Amino acid sequence: MALPDAGALPSLTPDEVRRYSRHLILPEVGVEGQRRLKQARVLCVGAGGLGSPAAMYLAAAGVGTLGLVDFDVVDLSNLQRQLLHGTGDVGRAKLASAIDRLHAINPHVHVEPHHTALTSANALDLMRGYDVILDGTDNFPTRYLVNDACVLLRKPNAFGSIFRFEGQASVFGVEGGPCYRCLYPEPPPPGLVPSCAEAGVLGVLPGIIGTIQATETIKLLLGIGQPLIGRFLVFEALRMRFRELTLRRDPECPVCGDHPTVTALIDYEQFCGVSPAALASGPATASPGAPVPAPDITPKALRDWMAAGTPLVVVDVREPQEWDICHLPGAVLIPLGELPQRIGELNPAVPVVCQCRSGIRSARAAQFLRLQGFQDVRNLTGGILAWADEVDPTVPKY
């Protein structure tokens, strides 16, 4: 990325000189480098697990303008890893608590909130005015959207992702270097990779990866060091090991290749197969003659069935550690991954209600059972979270 001319850079106030003194005495940064940071504009897509440490360290480092894109509210389950937010912020918009926290860290930083979902309709306009885009997203459609928009705008993409105990980081979108599609040309099948809400994540992991993303962003802004361009960093927390993979630009890449075919932003929900209709219909394994998706049953309707003594079996397709947190009375635990091997434990003549945390995994389980010949299969709408909201508020939510 082209660096601004030193003569056009803003000056530092006496307070900023004291604040950034440990930067100023680094030859690689110095006064000019700190002035570059002050002029810089960085957009953090997401104010959650990765966005929290990245935004805090970028603010502390003196990046002059931080844009934040997020439309979520703070939930109690966020606080195990999202340090931008505190207990008193539960229920607030994440952007509101993020602004308070960032200004508490550094009042010299200007925060630009964008309270919206990043979409194909607004991404280019939102991202165009920033020097570096920091991808703190947690889903594949937005990840591909950020990548493609960065390539089209020629903006560096400080990428990071986390899953359970493993994190990844790289820099995409730099001219001559690879992009995210060079690594993953196609998204995984819907449901193959569970979200953090379904699979969990070690609380300190986003702190490690988000800080790496902030480090790469600062290096790009200052034009120093060797950024992770063409290098894919993998961190394994349980083994405390970093591995580095070489990643090259694919000349056939549809976005950054020699003859790109993606020259405008597309429908990324459709591209990743995670539209609401796709989620409701489960895995894309049904043939034209296969059964239709299993119908839903609401928590209140299930409660009434159970109270009336209606013969049925509730199959909980979550993992054992989730079962230990809470479970419905009389339910049977068969994790989704074990269902094909344990299907013999179920009687096709007895109505089945599939249930998980939020209704996504159980929708896939219900569709699978329908494909195996089970006629009366239903999916619990909203999962055990909806049960806690609508039927039994004593059930812990996680």
C-alpha positions in Angstrom: 0.0 0.0 0.0 1.2 3.5 -0.8 2.3 5.5 2.2 1.4 9.2 2.6 4.0 11.9 2.1 5.6 12.9 5.4 4.9 16.5 4.8 1.1 15.9 4.7 1.1 14.1 8.1 -0.6 15.6 11.2 1.6 16.7 14.0 1.7 15.2 17.5 0.5 17.1 20.6 2.7 17.2 23.7 0.3 14.8 25.3 0.6 12.4 22.3 4.4 12.6 22.5 4.2 11.4 26.1 1.6 8.8 25.4 3.4 7.2 22.4 7.0 7.8 23.8 7.8 4.0 23.6 6.9 4.1 20.0 8.8 7.2 19.2 12.1 5.8 20.5 11.8 2.8 18.1 13.8 3.6 15.0 11.3 1.6 12.9 8.5 3.9 14.1 9.8 7.3 15.3 7.9 10.5 15.1 7.1 10.2 11.4 5.8 6.7 11.9 3.5 7.8 14.8 2.3 10.6 12.6 1.4 8.0 10.0 -0.6 6.1 12.5 -2.4 9.2 13.6 -3.5 9.9 10.0 -4.4 6.2 9.3 -7.9 5.0 8.9 -8.7 1.3 9.8 -12.0 -0.5 9.5 -12.7 -3.3 11.9 -15.5 -5.5 10.6 -17.0 -6.9 13.8 -16.7 -5.7 17.4 -16.7 -9.2 18.9 -14.0 -11.8 19.7 -11.4 -10.7 17.2 -12.5 -7.1 16.9 -12.1 -6.5 20.6 -8.4 -7.0 21.1 -7.6 -5.7 17.6 -9.5 -2.4 18.1 -8.2 -1.9 21.6 -4.5 -2.3 20.6 -5.0 -0.2 17.5 -6.6 2.6 19.6 -3.8 2.3 22.2 -1.2 2.5 19.3 -2.6 5.8 18.1 -4.4 4.8 14.9 -6.2 8.1 14.3 -9.5 6.8 13.0 -11.1 3.4 13.8 -14.2 2.4 11.9 -16.4 -0.3 13.5 -19.0 -2.3 11.7 -21.4 -4.2 13.9 -25.2 -4.5 14.5 -25.3 -6.9 17.5 -26.0 -6.3 21.2 -23.8 -7.5 24.1 -24.8 -10.9 25.5 -23.6 -12.3 28.7 -22.0 -15.2 26.8 -19.8 -12.7 24.9 -17.9 -11.6 28.0 -15.7 -14.7 28.2 -13.7 -13.3 25.3 -15.0 -10.0 24.0 -13.1 -7.5 26.2 -14.4 -4.4 24.6 -17.6 -5.0 26.6 -18.2 -5.5 30.4 -20.9 -6.9 32.6 -22.7 -3.5 32.7 -22.9 -3.5 28.9 -25.1 -6.5 28.6 -28.1 -5.6 26.4 -26.4 -2.5 25.0 -25.4 -2.2 21.4 -21.8 -3.4 20.9 -20.9 -0.2 19.1 -22.0 1.9 22.1 -19.9 -0.1 24.6 -17.0 -0.3 22.1 -16.9 3.5 21.7 -16.8 4.0 25.5 -14.0 1.5 26.0 -11.9 2.8 23.1 -12.2 6.4 24.2 -11.3 5.3 27.7 -8.1 3.7 26.3 -7.2 6.7 24.1 -9.4 9.8 23.8 -7.3 11.0 20.8 -8.7 8.3 18.6 -11.8 9.0 16.5 -14.2 6.1 16.3 -16.6 5.9 13.4 -19.5 3.5 14.2 -21.4 1.8 11.4 -24.4 0.1 13.0 -25.3 -2.1 10.1 -24.7 -5.5 8.7 -22.0 -5.5 6.0 -23.7 -6.5 2.8 -23.0 -6.5 -1.0 -25.0 -3.3 -1.2 -23.0 -1.3 1.3 -19.5 -2.9 1.6 -17.7 -0.9 -1.1 -19.0 2.4 0.2 -18.2 1.5 3.8 -14.7 0.2 3.1 -13.6 2.7 0.4 -12.5 5.4 2.9 -10.2 3.2 4.9 -6.5 2.3 4.5 -6.7 -1.3 5.9 -9.6 -3.6 6.5 -9.4 -5.9 9.6 -11.7 -8.9 9.2 -13.1 -10.0 12.5 -16.1 -11.8 11.1 -17.3 -15.2 12.2 -19.2 -16.5 9.2 -18.3 -17.5 5.7 -20.6 -15.2 3.7 -19.2 -12.1 5.3 -15.7 -13.5 5.1 -15.9 -13.9 1.3 -17.6 -10.5 1.0 -14.8 -8.8 2.9 -12.2 -10.6 0.7 -13.8 -9.7 -2.6 -14.5 -6.1 -1.6 -10.9 -5.7 -0.5 -9.6 -7.1 -3.8 -11.9 -4.9 -5.8 -10.9 -1.8 -3.8 -7.2 -2.8 -3.6 -7.3 -2.6 0.2 -5.2 -4.9 2.4 -7.2 -7.4 4.4 -5.8 -8.2 7.8 -7.5 -11.6 8.2 -8.1 -13.7 11.3 -10.3 -16.6 12.2 -10.8 -18.8 15.3 -12.3 -22.2 16.1 -12.3 -23.9 19.5 -8.5 -24.0 20.2 -7.1 -23.0 16.9 -6.6 -19.7 15.2 -5.5 -18.5 11.7 -4.1 -15.2 10.4 -2.8 -13.8 7.2 -2.8 -10.7 5.0 -4.9 -10.9 1.8 -5.7 -8.5 -1.0 -2.3 -6.9 -1.4 -1.3 -6.5 -5.1 0.7 -9.5 -6.2 -0.3 -11.5 -3.1 -3.0 -14.1 -2.6 -6.6 -13.5 -1.4 -8.9 -15.6 0.7 -10.3 -17.3 -2.3 -6.8 -18.5 -3.3 -6.8 -20.5 -0.1 -10.5 -21.5 -0.1 -12.0 -21.3 -3.6 -15.3 -22.7 -2.4 -17.0 -22.4 1.0 -17.5 -25.6 2.9 -21.0 -27.2 2.7 -23.5 -25.5 5.0 -23.3 -26.9 8.5 -20.0 -28.7 8.1 -18.1 -26.1 10.2 -20.0 -25.2 13.3 -20.0 -21.7 14.7 -18.3 -20.7 17.9 -21.8 -20.7 19.5 -22.1 -24.4 18.6 -18.5 -25.6 19.0 -17.2 -23.2 21.6 -13.9 -21.3 21.6 -11.2 -20.8 24.2 -11.6 -17.3 25.6 -8.0 -16.2 25.3 -7.7 -17.4 21.6 -9.3 -14.4 20.0 -7.0 -12.2 22.1 -4.0 -13.9 20.5 -5.3 -13.9 16.9 -6.8 -10.4 17.2 -3.5 -9.0 18.5 -1.7 -10.6 15.5 -4.2 -8.9 13.2 -3.5 -5.6 14.9 0.2 -6.1 14.6 -0.1 -6.8 10.9 -2.3 -3.7 10.4 0.3 -1.5 12.1 3.1 -3.0 10.0 1.1 -2.3 6.8 0.4 1.3 7.9 4.1 1.9 8.7 5.5 0.0 5.8 7.9 -2.0 8.1 8.8 -5.6 8.7 7.5 -8.6 6.7 3.7 -8.8 6.8 1.9 -12.1 6.5 1.5 -11.7 2.7 1.7 -15.1 1.1 2.1 -16.6 4.5 -0.7 -18.4 6.4 -0.2 -18.6 10.2 -1.8 -21.3 12.2 -1.8 -21.3 16.0 -2.7 -24.4 18.1 -3.4 -23.3 21.6 -3.4 -26.8 23.2 0.1 -27.6 21.8 1.2 -23.9 22.0 2.6 -24.2 18.5 2.7 -21.8 15.6 2.9 -23.2 12.0 3.4 -21.2 8.9 2.2 -22.3 5.5 3.2 -20.7 2.2 0.3 -19.4 0.2 0.6 -18.2 -3.4 -1.7 -16.2 -5.6 -3.8 -18.5 -7.8 -3.6 -17.2 -11.4 -7.0 -18.9 -11.9 -8.6 -17.2 -8.9 -12.0 -15.8 -9.9 -11.3 -12.6 -7.9 -7.6 -11.8 -7.9 -6.4 -14.0 -10.8 -5.1 -13.1 -14.2 -8.6 -13.2 -15.7 -11.0 -12.5 -12.9 -14.7 -13.4 -13.4 -15.9 -11.8 -10.2 -15.8 -8.1 -11.0 -18.6 -7.0 -8.7 -20.0 -8.1 -5.3 -22.3 -11.1 -5.5 -25.0 -12.7 -3.3 -22.7 -14.2 -0.6 -25.5 -15.9 1.3 -26.5 -17.8 -1.8 -22.8 -18.5 -2.7 -22.2 -20.1 0.7 -25.6 -21.9 0.7 -26.7 -20.4 4.0 -29.8 -18.5 3.1 -32.7 -19.0 5.5 -34.3 -21.5 3.2 -31.1 -23.5 3.0 -30.7 -23.5 6.7 -34.3 -24.8 7.1 -33.9 -27.5 4.6 -30.7 -29.0 6.1 -27.9 -30.6 4.1 -27.9 -30.5 0.4 -28.1 -34.3 0.0 -31.7 -34.8 -1.0 -32.5 -36.0 -4.4 -35.6 -34.7 -6.3 -37.7 -37.5 -4.9 -36.5 -37.1 -1.3 -38.8 -36.1 1.5 -39.4 -32.5 2.1 -37.7 -30.8 5.1 -39.2 -31.8 8.5 -41.8 -29.4 9.8 -41.1 -27.3 12.9 -42.7 -27.6 16.3 -42.7 -24.7 18.7 -41.5 -25.0 22.3 -45.1 -24.4 23.7 -46.5 -27.0 21.3 -43.9 -29.5 22.5 -44.7 -28.7 26.1 -48.4 -29.4 25.5 -47.6 -32.7 23.7 -45.4 -33.8 26.6 -48.0 -32.7 29.2 -50.7 -34.7 27.3 -48.6 -37.8 27.4 -48.3 -38.0 23.6 -46.0 -40.8 22.6 -42.8 -39.2 21.2 -39.0 -39.1 21.7 -37.0 -35.9 21.9 -33.6 -36.5 20.4 -31.0 -33.9 21.6 -28.3 -33.7 18.9 -25.9 -31.5 20.9 -22.6 -32.5 22.3 -22.3 -34.2 25.8 -20.7 -31.1 27.3 -23.8 -29.1 26.2 -26.1 -31.7 27.6 -24.3 -31.3 31.0 -25.2 -27.6 31.0 -29.0 -28.2 30.5 -31.3 -30.6 28.8 -35.0 -31.2 28.3 -36.8 -33.7 30.6 -37.0 -37.2 29.0 -34.8 -36.3 26.1 -32.3 -38.7 24.6 -28.8 -37.6 23.8 -27.5 -38.6 20.3 -24.9 -36.1 19.1 -25.4 -35.1 15.4 -22.2 -36.7 14.3 -23.2 -40.1 15.9 -26.7 -40.1 14.5 -26.0 -42.2 11.4 -24.4 -44.9 13.5 -27.0 -44.8 16.3 -30.1 -44.5 14.2 -31.1 -48.1 15.2 -31.8 -46.8 18.7 -34.8 -44.9 17.4 -38.2 -46.5 16.5 -39.5 -45.1 13.1 -43.1 -45.8 14.4 -42.7 -43.3 17.2 -42.9 -39.5 16.5 -39.4 -37.8 16.9 -38.7 -34.2 17.8 -35.1 -33.2 17.1 -33.6 -30.5 19.4 -30.3 -28.7 19.7 -29.2 -25.3 21.1 -30.8 -23.0 18.5 -32.5 -25.2 15.9 -29.9 -25.4 13.2 -28.2 -28.7 13.9 -31.5 -30.3 14.8 -33.0 -29.2 11.4 -30.2 -31.2 9.7 -30.9 -34.1 12.0 -34.6 -34.1 11.3 -34.0 -33.9 7.5 -31.5 -36.9 7.8 -34.1 -38.9 9.6 -36.8 -38.1 7.0 -34.4 -39.3 4.3 -34.0 -42.6 6.2 -37.7 -43.2 6.2 -38.9 -41.7 9.5 -42.3 -40.2 8.7 -43.2 -38.2 11.8 -40.1 -36.1 12.5 -40.2 -32.5 13.7 -37.6 -29.8 14.5 -37.8 -27.8 17.7 -37.9 -24.2 16.6 -35.2 -22.1 18.3 -33.9 -25.1 20.2 -33.4 -25.2 23.9 -32.7 -21.4 23.9 -36.3 -20.9 22.7 -37.5 -23.4 25.3 -35.9 -21.3 28.0 -37.5 -18.1 26.7 -41.0 -19.5 26.1 -41.5 -22.4 28.5 -39.0 -22.7 31.3 -36.9 -19.6 32.3 -35.0 -21.7 34.8 -33.2 -23.5 32.0 -29.7 -22.0 31.7 -28.9 -20.3 28.4 -25.4 -20.5 27.0 
